């Protein structure tokens, strides 16, 4: 990657996703998101064999409700 391209990307998003992911991962409490994994909807979605047929599982909610910590 050229220096110019790297500078533009850093300007567009000064946050590094790897650092953000590690920060969230370290702050996450055990068991966060277990309720989601235990639902019938998630079980049916994750059991799909055909990756092309597997749609995106969209988790939405208000800001600050903890969506990031489920990942």
Helices and strands as residue ranges (DSSP letters): H 3-12, H 17-27, H 34-37, H 40-46, H 67-70
